[in-house]
Amino acid sequence: MQAVTTRGRIYSVGYEDLTLESLVAQLAERGVTLLVDVRLTPISRRPGFSKRPLATALAMAGIEYVHEPLFGNPPENRDAFRAGDPAAEELIRERLDGRARRALEQLVFEARRRPVAVLCVEREASRCHRRVITEQARQLTLGLEVVDVP
C-alpha cells in the first residue's frame, strides 16, 4: 500500500506508572475518543487495567475501547524485544505486514478521523512493541503524528 498524505494523530501510552484515573484524565485532556489496547491479552494485576474495568472507565469518559490482539507481542518475544534484539522487532513488523495488516490499516483510518491512543504496559515507548506499531502506521500515512504520553 502506498503512503497517503493526510494528517492524523496517535497517542502512545504505557500505563506502567499510571492510575486508571490519571490515564483516563490524560486521554480526555488530549481529546482521545478511541483507545486501542495492543496487549496480546488484556489482563492486568494493576487495578482497573484489565479489559472490562478499563473499557467501563473509558466509556464513562466518552472514550471507545477496542482490544486488538493481532497487535500483541508474543510472550516468547518480549524479553528479546526489551533488550533491543533486531529479530524481535522484525517479528512484530512481519506480523504487521501479514495477518495484522488489516488491523493496522484500520488504526490508521481511525487516526485520520479522530485522536486515537494505543495502550500497552511498558512506560517507555522505546522498549515497547507499540513503537513498531506506530512506526508502521506512520509509513502508511504521511503527516501522521505520534505523541508519546509520559
PyRosetta script that sets phi, psi and omega in degrees:
from pyrosetta import init, pose_from_sequence

init()
pose = pose_from_sequence("MQAVTTRGRIYSVGYEDLTLESLVAQLAERGVTLLVDVRLTPISRRPGFSKRPLATALAMAGIEYVHEPLFGNPPENRDAFRAGDPAAEELIRERLDGRARRALEQLVFEARRRPVAVLCVEREASRCHRRVITEQARQLTLGLEVVDVP")
pose.set_psi(1, 134.6)
pose.set_omega(1, -179.1)
pose.set_phi(2, -82.2)
pose.set_psi(2, 146.7)
pose.set_omega(2, -179.7)
pose.set_phi(3, -65.7)
pose.set_psi(3, 141.3)
pose.set_omega(3, 179.8)
pose.set_phi(4, -107.9)
pose.set_psi(4, 137.9)
pose.set_omega(4, 178.5)
pose.set_phi(5, -88.6)
pose.set_psi(5, 112.9)
pose.set_omega(5, 177.1)
pose.set_phi(6, -165.8)
pose.set_psi(6, 165.1)
pose.set_omega(6, 179.0)
pose.set_phi(7, -100.2)
pose.set_psi(7, 162.9)
pose.set_omega(7, 178.2)
pose.set_phi(8, 174.3)
pose.set_psi(8, 172.4)
pose.set_omega(8, -177.6)
pose.set_phi(9, -146.5)
pose.set_psi(9, 137.3)
pose.set_omega(9, 172.0)
pose.set_phi(10, -124.5)
pose.set_psi(10, 126.6)
pose.set_omega(10, 173.3)
pose.set_phi(11, -92.4)
pose.set_psi(11, 134.4)
pose.set_omega(11, -179.9)
pose.set_phi(12, -106.9)
pose.set_psi(12, 118.8)
pose.set_omega(12, -172.3)
pose.set_phi(13, -127.6)
pose.set_psi(13, 131.3)
pose.set_omega(13, 169.7)
pose.set_phi(14, -113.1)
pose.set_psi(14, 126.4)
pose.set_omega(14, -173.5)
pose.set_phi(15, -89.7)
pose.set_psi(15, 7.1)
pose.set_omega(15, -173.9)
pose.set_phi(16, -46.5)
pose.set_psi(16, -44.3)
pose.set_omega(16, -177.0)
pose.set_phi(17, -108.7)
pose.set_psi(17, 14.3)
pose.set_omega(17, -175.6)
pose.set_phi(18, -104.7)
pose.set_psi(18, 155.9)
pose.set_omega(18, 166.2)
pose.set_phi(19, -93.6)
pose.set_psi(19, 162.8)
pose.set_omega(19, 178.0)
pose.set_phi(20, -59.3)
pose.set_psi(20, -41.7)
pose.set_omega(20, -178.7)
pose.set_phi(21, -63.7)
pose.set_psi(21, -41.7)
pose.set_omega(21, -179.5)
pose.set_phi(22, -70.4)
pose.set_psi(22, -35.3)
pose.set_omega(22, 176.1)
pose.set_phi(23, -60.8)
pose.set_psi(23, -51.6)
pose.set_omega(23, -178.2)
pose.set_phi(24, -60.5)
pose.set_psi(24, -42.1)
pose.set_omega(24, 179.8)
pose.set_phi(25, -63.2)
pose.set_psi(25, -43.5)
pose.set_omega(25, 179.9)
pose.set_phi(26, -64.2)
pose.set_psi(26, -40.3)
pose.set_omega(26, 178.9)
pose.set_phi(27, -66.8)
pose.set_psi(27, -44.1)
pose.set_omega(27, 179.9)
pose.set_phi(28, -62.8)
pose.set_psi(28, -41.1)
pose.set_omega(28, 177.4)
pose.set_phi(29, -57.7)
pose.set_psi(29, -33.6)
pose.set_omega(29, -177.5)
pose.set_phi(30, -90.4)
pose.set_psi(30, -0.6)
pose.set_omega(30, 177.8)
pose.set_phi(31, 77.6)
pose.set_psi(31, 18.0)
pose.set_omega(31, -180.0)
pose.set_phi(32, -65.7)
pose.set_psi(32, 133.4)
pose.set_omega(32, 177.6)
pose.set_phi(33, -118.9)
pose.set_psi(33, -4.0)
pose.set_omega(33, 177.1)
pose.set_phi(34, -143.1)
pose.set_psi(34, 128.0)
pose.set_omega(34, 173.4)
pose.set_phi(35, -114.6)
pose.set_psi(35, 126.5)
pose.set_omega(35, 176.9)
pose.set_phi(36, -106.5)
pose.set_psi(36, 115.8)
pose.set_omega(36, 179.7)
pose.set_phi(37, -82.7)
pose.set_psi(37, 115.1)
pose.set_omega(37, -175.3)
pose.set_phi(38, -99.8)
pose.set_psi(38, 13.0)
pose.set_omega(38, 174.9)
pose.set_phi(39, -74.0)
pose.set_psi(39, 144.8)
pose.set_omega(39, 176.8)
pose.set_phi(40, -61.0)
pose.set_psi(40, -46.4)
pose.set_omega(40, 179.2)
pose.set_phi(41, -124.1)
pose.set_psi(41, 118.7)
pose.set_omega(41, -174.8)
pose.set_phi(42, -82.9)
pose.set_psi(42, 57.4)
pose.set_omega(42, 178.9)
pose.set_phi(43, -122.3)
pose.set_psi(43, 139.9)
pose.set_omega(43, -179.1)
pose.set_phi(44, -142.9)
pose.set_psi(44, 147.8)
pose.set_omega(44, 172.2)
pose.set_phi(45, -80.0)
pose.set_psi(45, -16.1)
pose.set_omega(45, 178.1)
pose.set_phi(46, -76.0)
pose.set_psi(46, 129.0)
pose.set_omega(46, -178.4)
pose.set_phi(47, -56.3)
pose.set_psi(47, 128.5)
pose.set_omega(47, 174.9)
pose.set_phi(48, 91.7)
pose.set_psi(48, -8.3)
pose.set_omega(48, -173.7)
pose.set_phi(49, -101.9)
pose.set_psi(49, 6.1)
pose.set_omega(49, 169.7)
pose.set_phi(50, -81.2)
pose.set_psi(50, 163.0)
pose.set_omega(50, -169.7)
pose.set_phi(51, -49.3)
pose.set_psi(51, -57.0)
pose.set_omega(51, -173.7)
pose.set_phi(52, -64.5)
pose.set_psi(52, -52.1)
pose.set_omega(52, -179.7)
pose.set_phi(53, -65.2)
pose.set_psi(53, -33.9)
pose.set_omega(53, 177.6)
pose.set_phi(54, -65.4)
pose.set_psi(54, -48.0)
pose.set_omega(54, 179.3)
pose.set_phi(55, -60.2)
pose.set_psi(55, -39.1)
pose.set_omega(55, 179.8)
pose.set_phi(56, -65.5)
pose.set_psi(56, -47.3)
pose.set_omega(56, -179.8)
pose.set_phi(57, -63.4)
pose.set_psi(57, -40.6)
pose.set_omega(57, 178.8)
pose.set_phi(58, -65.7)
pose.set_psi(58, -43.4)
pose.set_omega(58, -179.8)
pose.set_phi(59, -60.1)
pose.set_psi(59, -37.5)
pose.set_omega(59, 178.9)
pose.set_phi(60, -64.2)
pose.set_psi(60, -22.6)
pose.set_omega(60, 178.1)
pose.set_phi(61, -99.1)
pose.set_psi(61, 5.9)
pose.set_omega(61, 179.2)
pose.set_phi(62, 79.6)
pose.set_psi(62, 23.5)
pose.set_omega(62, -179.2)
pose.set_phi(63, -112.1)
pose.set_psi(63, 123.9)
pose.set_omega(63, 178.2)
pose.set_phi(64, -74.3)
pose.set_psi(64, 143.2)
pose.set_omega(64, 178.7)
pose.set_phi(65, -115.5)
pose.set_psi(65, 131.4)
pose.set_omega(65, 174.4)
pose.set_phi(66, -133.3)
pose.set_psi(66, 127.7)
pose.set_omega(66, 172.9)
pose.set_phi(67, -96.1)
pose.set_psi(67, 126.5)
pose.set_omega(67, 178.8)
pose.set_phi(68, -119.2)
pose.set_psi(68, 89.5)
pose.set_omega(68, -177.2)
pose.set_phi(69, -63.8)
pose.set_psi(69, -22.8)
pose.set_omega(69, 178.3)
pose.set_phi(70, -63.8)
pose.set_psi(70, -20.8)
pose.set_omega(70, 177.3)
pose.set_phi(71, -84.5)
pose.set_psi(71, -8.5)
pose.set_omega(71, -173.2)
pose.set_phi(72, -66.5)
pose.set_psi(72, 149.5)
pose.set_omega(72, 176.5)
pose.set_phi(73, -93.8)
pose.set_psi(73, 119.3)
pose.set_omega(73, -178.8)
pose.set_phi(74, -58.9)
pose.set_psi(74, 144.1)
pose.set_omega(74, -177.8)
pose.set_phi(75, -52.7)
pose.set_psi(75, -39.0)
pose.set_omega(75, -177.6)
pose.set_phi(76, -71.6)
pose.set_psi(76, -8.2)
pose.set_omega(76, -179.4)
pose.set_phi(77, -103.9)
pose.set_psi(77, -11.5)
pose.set_omega(77, -169.5)
pose.set_phi(78, -67.8)
pose.set_psi(78, -48.5)
pose.set_omega(78, -178.7)
pose.set_phi(79, -62.2)
pose.set_psi(79, -43.3)
pose.set_omega(79, 178.8)
pose.set_phi(80, -63.6)
pose.set_psi(80, -38.5)
pose.set_omega(80, 178.8)
pose.set_phi(81, -62.8)
pose.set_psi(81, -49.6)
pose.set_omega(81, -179.8)
pose.set_phi(82, -60.5)
pose.set_psi(82, -30.0)
pose.set_omega(82, 179.7)
pose.set_phi(83, -80.6)
pose.set_psi(83, -4.6)
pose.set_omega(83, 177.7)
pose.set_phi(84, 85.9)
pose.set_psi(84, 18.8)
pose.set_omega(84, 179.4)
pose.set_phi(85, -66.8)
pose.set_psi(85, 118.8)
pose.set_omega(85, -179.9)
pose.set_phi(86, -57.3)
pose.set_psi(86, -32.7)
pose.set_omega(86, 179.1)
pose.set_phi(87, -65.7)
pose.set_psi(87, -33.8)
pose.set_omega(87, 178.6)
pose.set_phi(88, -68.7)
pose.set_psi(88, -39.7)
pose.set_omega(88, 176.0)
pose.set_phi(89, -66.3)
pose.set_psi(89, -39.9)
pose.set_omega(89, -179.5)
pose.set_phi(90, -62.5)
pose.set_psi(90, -36.7)
pose.set_omega(90, 177.1)
pose.set_phi(91, -58.7)
pose.set_psi(91, -43.7)
pose.set_omega(91, 178.9)
pose.set_phi(92, -64.6)
pose.set_psi(92, -44.3)
pose.set_omega(92, 178.4)
pose.set_phi(93, -59.4)
pose.set_psi(93, -42.7)
pose.set_omega(93, 178.9)
pose.set_phi(94, -61.7)
pose.set_psi(94, -41.0)
pose.set_omega(94, 177.8)
pose.set_phi(95, -63.6)
pose.set_psi(95, -41.1)
pose.set_omega(95, -179.5)
pose.set_phi(96, -69.3)
pose.set_psi(96, -29.2)
pose.set_omega(96, 176.8)
pose.set_phi(97, -83.9)
pose.set_psi(97, -16.5)
pose.set_omega(97, -177.1)
pose.set_phi(98, -105.8)
pose.set_psi(98, -112.2)
pose.set_omega(98, -171.6)
pose.set_phi(99, -67.8)
pose.set_psi(99, -19.7)
pose.set_omega(99, 178.9)
pose.set_phi(100, -96.3)
pose.set_psi(100, 5.4)
pose.set_omega(100, -175.7)
pose.set_phi(101, -58.8)
pose.set_psi(101, -45.6)
pose.set_omega(101, -178.9)
pose.set_phi(102, -62.7)
pose.set_psi(102, -38.9)
pose.set_omega(102, 178.1)
pose.set_phi(103, -65.8)
pose.set_psi(103, -38.3)
pose.set_omega(103, 177.4)
pose.set_phi(104, -64.8)
pose.set_psi(104, -43.4)
pose.set_omega(104, 177.7)
pose.set_phi(105, -62.8)
pose.set_psi(105, -37.1)
pose.set_omega(105, 177.2)
pose.set_phi(106, -66.6)
pose.set_psi(106, -40.0)
pose.set_omega(106, 176.9)
pose.set_phi(107, -59.6)
pose.set_psi(107, -45.8)
pose.set_omega(107, 179.3)
pose.set_phi(108, -63.5)
pose.set_psi(108, -43.6)
pose.set_omega(108, 178.1)
pose.set_phi(109, -56.5)
pose.set_psi(109, -47.7)
pose.set_omega(109, -179.3)
pose.set_phi(110, -65.7)
pose.set_psi(110, -40.5)
pose.set_omega(110, -178.8)
pose.set_phi(111, -65.7)
pose.set_psi(111, -27.3)
pose.set_omega(111, 176.6)
pose.set_phi(112, -75.2)
pose.set_psi(112, -22.2)
pose.set_omega(112, -177.8)
pose.set_phi(113, -92.6)
pose.set_psi(113, -32.0)
pose.set_omega(113, -171.9)
pose.set_phi(114, -162.1)
pose.set_psi(114, 161.3)
pose.set_omega(114, 177.1)
pose.set_phi(115, -66.0)
pose.set_psi(115, 127.5)
pose.set_omega(115, -176.9)
pose.set_phi(116, -122.7)
pose.set_psi(116, 149.2)
pose.set_omega(116, 173.5)
pose.set_phi(117, -123.3)
pose.set_psi(117, 144.2)
pose.set_omega(117, 169.6)
pose.set_phi(118, -110.5)
pose.set_psi(118, 138.4)
pose.set_omega(118, -172.4)
pose.set_phi(119, -125.6)
pose.set_psi(119, 136.2)
pose.set_omega(119, 170.2)
pose.set_phi(120, -146.2)
pose.set_psi(120, -176.4)
pose.set_omega(120, -176.7)
pose.set_phi(121, -78.3)
pose.set_psi(121, -52.1)
pose.set_omega(121, -171.1)
pose.set_phi(122, -55.6)
pose.set_psi(122, 123.6)
pose.set_omega(122, -179.9)
pose.set_phi(123, -61.8)
pose.set_psi(123, -47.6)
pose.set_omega(123, -176.1)
pose.set_phi(124, -83.0)
pose.set_psi(124, 114.8)
pose.set_omega(124, 179.8)
pose.set_phi(125, -58.8)
pose.set_psi(125, -32.2)
pose.set_omega(125, -178.4)
pose.set_phi(126, -64.7)
pose.set_psi(126, -21.1)
pose.set_omega(126, -179.5)
pose.set_phi(127, -104.3)
pose.set_psi(127, 8.7)
pose.set_omega(127, -174.3)
pose.set_phi(128, -122.5)
pose.set_psi(128, 146.4)
pose.set_omega(128, -179.9)
pose.set_phi(129, -64.9)
pose.set_psi(129, -16.0)
pose.set_omega(129, 178.1)
pose.set_phi(130, -64.6)
pose.set_psi(130, -22.5)
pose.set_omega(130, 174.9)
pose.set_phi(131, -61.8)
pose.set_psi(131, -43.2)
pose.set_omega(131, 179.3)
pose.set_phi(132, -66.7)
pose.set_psi(132, -39.0)
pose.set_omega(132, 177.7)
pose.set_phi(133, -59.8)
pose.set_psi(133, -47.6)
pose.set_omega(133, -178.0)
pose.set_phi(134, -70.8)
pose.set_psi(134, -33.0)
pose.set_omega(134, 175.4)
pose.set_phi(135, -62.8)
pose.set_psi(135, -45.1)
pose.set_omega(135, 179.1)
pose.set_phi(136, -65.0)
pose.set_psi(136, -37.0)
pose.set_omega(136, 177.7)
pose.set_phi(137, -63.6)
pose.set_psi(137, -41.6)
pose.set_omega(137, 178.4)
pose.set_phi(138, -62.4)
pose.set_psi(138, -33.0)
pose.set_omega(138, 178.5)
pose.set_phi(139, -67.7)
pose.set_psi(139, -25.8)
pose.set_omega(139, 179.1)
pose.set_phi(140, -82.5)
pose.set_psi(140, -24.7)
pose.set_omega(140, -174.1)
pose.set_phi(141, -136.7)
pose.set_psi(141, 107.2)
pose.set_omega(141, 176.1)
pose.set_phi(142, -64.2)
pose.set_psi(142, 137.0)
pose.set_omega(142, 180.0)
pose.set_phi(143, 88.6)
pose.set_psi(143, -3.4)
pose.set_omega(143, 177.0)
pose.set_phi(144, -69.5)
pose.set_psi(144, 126.0)
pose.set_omega(144, -179.1)
pose.set_phi(145, -98.5)
pose.set_psi(145, 137.4)
pose.set_omega(145, 174.8)
pose.set_phi(146, -117.2)
pose.set_psi(146, 126.9)
pose.set_omega(146, -177.9)
pose.set_phi(147, -120.8)
pose.set_psi(147, 120.8)
pose.set_omega(147, 174.9)
pose.set_phi(148, -78.7)
pose.set_psi(148, 127.7)
pose.set_omega(148, 178.5)
pose.set_phi(149, -93.3)
pose.set_psi(149, 119.2)
pose.set_omega(149, -176.8)
pose.set_phi(150, -66.9)
pose.dump_pdb("model.pdb")
